[in-house]
């Protein structure tokens, strides 16, 4: 019985992780793409768009490798606030990567 419970727990964790990955990829599709001509007449985007584009950066970047129409940065932004939001959106990814590297180094040192 305990083996079955452990197996069920592992499967549930994998299903949750897979659902999160699928959700992020679906939300990445919300990123818009405009031509330069369209961007010239579009109202510039600000902080929240920058934050969202920073948050989905890894997924949009991978997608952009396979689709030349996908970009990772809005060209029609208001500069300062958009850049600040983009920076804050990328922040959690950078911090998580740094923590993972630090944790891995501690494990290697203890061995």
C-alpha positions in Angstrom: 0.0 0.0 0.0 2.7 2.6 0.8 4.3 2.0 -2.6 1.1 2.7 -4.3 0.7 6.0 -2.4 4.3 7.0 -3.3 3.7 6.2 -6.9 0.4 8.2 -7.0 2.2 11.2 -5.4 4.9 11.1 -8.0 2.4 10.8 -10.8 0.3 13.7 -9.4 3.4 15.9 -9.2 4.3 15.2 -12.8 0.7 15.9 -14.0 0.7 19.2 -12.1 4.1 20.2 -13.6 2.9 19.2 -17.1 -0.3 21.2 -16.7 1.8 24.3 -15.6 4.0 24.0 -18.6 1.1 23.7 -21.0 -0.6 26.7 -19.3 2.5 28.8 -19.7 2.8 27.9 -23.3 -0.9 28.8 -23.9 -0.4 32.1 -22.1 2.7 32.8 -24.2 0.4 32.8 -27.2 -1.1 36.0 -25.7 2.1 37.9 -26.7 1.3 40.1 -29.7 3.4 40.8 -32.7 3.2 43.9 -34.8 5.0 45.1 -37.9 6.9 48.4 -37.8 4.2 50.1 -39.8 1.5 48.9 -37.3 3.7 49.9 -34.3 4.1 53.4 -35.6 0.3 54.0 -35.2 -0.2 51.9 -32.0 -0.3 53.4 -28.6 2.9 52.6 -26.7 2.7 49.9 -24.0 3.9 50.5 -20.5 4.9 48.8 -17.3 2.4 45.9 -17.2 3.2 44.8 -20.8 6.9 45.0 -20.0 6.3 42.9 -16.9 4.3 40.3 -18.8 6.9 40.1 -21.7 9.7 39.7 -19.1 7.8 36.9 -17.4 7.2 34.9 -20.6 10.7 35.7 -22.0 12.1 32.1 -21.8 9.1 30.6 -23.5 8.7 33.3 -26.1 12.5 33.0 -26.8 12.2 29.3 -27.4 9.1 29.8 -29.6 10.9 32.5 -31.5 13.6 30.0 -32.5 11.0 28.1 -34.6 8.8 31.0 -35.7 10.3 34.1 -37.2 7.2 36.2 -36.5 7.6 35.8 -32.8 9.5 38.5 -30.9 10.5 38.8 -27.2 10.4 42.5 -26.8 7.7 45.0 -27.8 9.0 47.7 -30.2 6.1 50.0 -29.5 6.9 50.6 -25.8 7.2 53.8 -23.7 10.8 53.0 -22.9 11.4 53.7 -19.2 8.3 52.0 -17.6 8.2 49.2 -20.1 11.9 48.4 -19.5 11.4 48.5 -15.8 8.5 46.1 -16.0 10.5 43.8 -18.4 13.4 43.9 -15.9 11.1 42.9 -13.0 9.4 40.2 -15.1 12.7 38.6 -15.9 13.9 38.9 -12.2 12.2 35.8 -10.8 13.7 33.6 -13.5 17.2 35.0 -12.9 16.8 34.6 -9.1 15.5 31.1 -9.4 18.4 30.1 -11.7 21.0 31.7 -9.3 19.4 29.8 -6.3 19.5 26.5 -8.2 23.1 27.0 -9.1 24.0 27.9 -5.5 22.1 24.9 -4.2 23.9 22.6 -6.6 27.3 23.9 -5.6 26.5 23.3 -1.9 25.5 19.7 -2.6 28.8 19.1 -4.6 30.8 20.6 -1.8 29.2 18.4 0.9 30.0 15.2 -1.0 
